[in-house]
Amino acid sequence: MSTESQVRLETSWKNHLLDEFEKPYMRDLREFLRQEMSRRKVIYPKGSEYFNALNSTSFDRVRVVILGQDPYHGPDQAHGLCFSVQHGIDAPPSLVNIFKEIQSDLGLAPADFRHGHLGAWADQGVLLLNSVLTVEAGRAASHQGKGWEVFTDRVIALLNEKKEHVVFMLWGAYAQKKGAVIDESRHLVLRAPHPSPLSAHRGFLGCRHFSQANAYLARHGLPPIDWRLP
């Protein structure tokens, strides 16, 4: 990971977060990643994409937050946006269920989701934030507890404290615990089971989060999200 002076972070986020890179937890995290790479470990996503969620959606433009856990650990999948995969990669099962729910909720067609790259959402103000921003290839959750969670907790705290009328989509117990600090008098918090095939049938499918998000944004004079990915 880049040193403090070299962090490639979108300006509005850098203004809020640059001090985090001087803190002991971040120095420890940087050293952990350096050691992993010196051992020839393959880490996803690539270094230039660690902060892709923040660089793709400026602080000022965030209207919706979707909170994931850690990046995909298969080849050519992760690129720094939670639940999203690179162009040309088949949508993983959780993302397939997300698309199914959007289609059911908003009356869209499968043809509106021709790929699994969610950059079009990020461009509209949907922050696609994983709790942990890196993972070792083939080893799910391998970088949990190394410091990323402290950093992303700070991201959530900043959004909670300094913005109003943000929609937080918290899917699964992990995301709901991480989002417990959110002030629901100032933001909309939508909770459901995780879209994984193991749990989607317990209430993610049918949750109608996407129409609820757009209705909330409209009530507060904000443009809705176009969830299609043609």
C-alpha positions in Angstrom: 0.0 0.0 0.0 1.2 3.5 -0.7 2.8 5.6 2.0 0.9 8.5 3.5 2.4 11.1 1.0 1.5 8.9 -2.0 -2.1 7.8 -1.1 -4.2 8.2 -4.3 -7.5 9.2 -2.8 -10.2 11.4 -4.3 -9.8 14.9 -3.0 -13.0 15.2 -0.9 -12.2 11.8 0.9 -8.6 12.8 1.3 -9.6 16.0 3.1 -11.5 13.8 5.7 -9.2 10.8 5.9 -5.6 11.7 5.3 -4.9 11.7 9.0 -5.9 8.1 9.2 -2.8 7.1 7.3 -0.5 8.5 10.0 -2.1 6.3 12.7 -0.5 3.2 14.2 -3.2 0.8 12.9 -2.6 2.0 9.3 1.2 1.7 9.6 0.7 -1.9 10.9 -1.7 -2.7 8.1 0.8 -1.3 5.5 3.5 -3.5 7.0 1.3 -6.5 6.9 0.5 -6.0 3.3 4.2 -5.4 2.5 5.2 -8.7 4.2 2.5 -10.6 2.4 3.7 -9.3 -1.0 7.3 -10.1 -0.1 6.2 -13.7 0.4 4.8 -13.7 -3.1 1.2 -13.8 -1.9 -1.4 -12.8 -4.5 -3.6 -10.1 -3.1 -6.9 -8.9 -4.6 -7.7 -6.3 -5.8 -4.5 -4.8 -7.2 -2.9 -2.0 -5.2 -4.2 0.8 -7.4 -7.8 -0.4 -6.7 -7.7 -0.7 -2.9 -9.6 2.6 -2.5 -11.6 2.3 -5.7 -14.9 2.6 -3.8 -13.9 6.0 -2.4 -12.2 7.2 -5.7 -15.3 6.2 -7.7 -17.8 8.0 -5.4 -16.8 11.3 -3.9 -17.8 12.1 -0.3 -20.0 15.0 -1.5 -21.9 12.7 -3.9 -22.7 9.8 -1.7 -26.5 9.1 -1.6 -26.6 5.4 -0.9 -24.1 3.1 0.9 -24.0 -0.7 0.2 -21.8 -2.4 2.7 -20.0 -5.6 1.9 -17.5 -7.7 3.9 -14.3 -8.4 2.0 -13.4 -8.6 -1.7 -13.9 -11.6 -4.0 -10.9 -13.9 -3.7 -11.1 -15.5 -7.2 -9.0 -14.5 -10.2 -10.0 -11.3 -12.1 -13.1 -10.7 -10.0 -12.4 -8.0 -7.4 -11.8 -4.4 -8.4 -12.5 -2.5 -5.2 -16.3 -2.1 -5.4 -18.3 -4.4 -3.1 -20.4 -7.1 -4.9 -19.1 -5.9 -8.3 -16.9 -7.9 -10.7 -14.8 -6.8 -13.6 -16.2 -6.7 -17.1 -16.2 -10.2 -18.7 -16.6 -12.0 -15.4 -19.8 -13.9 -14.7 -21.8 -12.4 -11.8 -21.3 -14.4 -8.6 -24.4 -15.9 -6.9 -24.9 -13.1 -4.4 -24.8 -10.5 -7.2 -27.2 -12.6 -9.2 -29.7 -12.5 -6.3 -29.2 -8.7 -6.0 -30.2 -8.4 -9.7 -33.2 -10.7 -9.2 -34.4 -8.5 -6.3 -34.0 -5.3 -8.3 -35.9 -6.8 -11.2 -38.7 -7.9 -9.0 -38.8 -4.7 -7.0 -38.6 -2.2 -9.9 -40.1 -4.3 -12.7 -36.9 -4.4 -14.7 -35.9 -7.1 -17.2 -32.9 -9.4 -17.1 -31.6 -7.6 -20.2 -31.1 -4.5 -17.9 -28.3 -6.4 -16.2 -25.9 -7.6 -18.9 -22.8 -7.7 -16.7 -21.7 -7.5 -13.1 -19.6 -4.3 -13.1 -21.4 -1.9 -10.8 -19.5 1.2 -11.8 -22.6 2.9 -13.1 -24.1 2.8 -9.6 -20.9 4.3 -8.1 -21.0 7.1 -10.7 -24.5 8.0 -9.4 -23.5 8.2 -5.8 -23.7 4.6 -4.5 -20.7 4.0 -2.3 -19.9 0.3 -2.7 -17.8 -0.2 0.4 -16.3 -3.4 1.7 -15.4 -3.5 5.3 -12.0 -5.1 4.5 -10.4 -3.8 1.3 -8.0 -6.6 0.5 -7.9 -10.4 0.5 -5.4 -13.2 -0.3 -6.2 -15.1 -3.4 -8.3 -18.2 -2.6 -8.6 -17.4 1.1 -11.8 -15.7 2.0 -11.6 -13.3 5.0 -7.8 -13.7 5.2 -7.2 -10.0 5.8 -9.9 -9.5 8.4 -8.7 -8.1 11.7 -5.6 -6.5 10.2 -6.8 -2.9 10.4 -9.1 -2.3 7.4 -12.2 -2.4 9.6 -10.9 0.6 11.6 -10.5 2.6 8.5 -13.9 1.7 7.0 -15.6 2.3 10.4 -14.2 5.9 10.1 -15.7 6.2 6.6 -19.1 5.2 7.9 -18.7 7.5 10.9 -17.9 10.5 8.6 -20.9 9.8 6.5 -23.1 9.5 9.5 -21.9 12.6 11.2 -21.4 15.0 8.3 -24.1 14.1 5.8 -27.9 13.8 5.9 -30.4 11.7 4.1 -28.1 8.9 3.1 -29.6 5.4 2.5 -27.6 2.6 4.1 -28.3 -0.9 2.8 -27.1 -3.4 5.5 -27.4 -7.0 4.3 -26.5 -9.7 6.8 -25.5 -9.7 10.5 -22.0 -8.5 9.8 -23.0 -5.4 7.9 -25.8 -4.6 10.4 -23.4 -4.8 13.3 -20.9 -2.5 11.5 -23.7 0.0 10.8 -25.1 0.0 14.3 -23.7 3.6 14.9 -25.8 5.2 12.1 -28.3 7.8 13.3 -31.6 6.7 11.9 -33.2 10.1 12.6 -31.0 11.6 9.9 -30.5 8.6 7.5 -32.5 5.7 6.2 -31.2 2.3 7.3 -32.5 -0.7 5.4 -31.7 -4.2 6.8 -32.1 -7.6 5.3 -30.4 -11.0 5.3 -27.3 -11.3 3.1 -28.0 -12.0 -0.7 -25.9 -15.1 -0.6 -27.8 -18.2 -1.8 -27.4 -19.5 1.8 -29.6 -16.8 3.2 -31.3 -14.7 0.4 -34.5 -16.7 0.7 -34.8 -15.7 4.4 -35.8 -12.2 3.5 -33.4 -10.5 1.1 -35.5 -11.6 -1.9 -38.6 -9.5 -1.4 -37.0 -6.8 0.8 -37.7 -4.0 -1.8 -34.7 -2.0 -0.7 -34.2 -0.4 -4.1 -37.6 1.1 -4.4 -37.5 2.2 -0.8 -34.2 3.9 -1.4 -35.4 5.8 -4.4 -38.6 6.8 -2.7 -36.6 8.2 0.3 -34.2 10.1 -2.0 -37.2 11.6 -3.9 -38.8 12.7 -0.6 -35.7 14.6 0.3 -35.3 16.3 -3.1 -32.5 14.0 -4.3 -32.5 12.2 -7.7 -33.2 8.5 -7.6 -30.7 5.8 -8.6 -31.0 4.2 -12.0 -30.2 0.6 -11.0 -30.0 -0.7 -14.6 -26.7 -2.0 -16.0 -27.3 -2.3 -19.7 
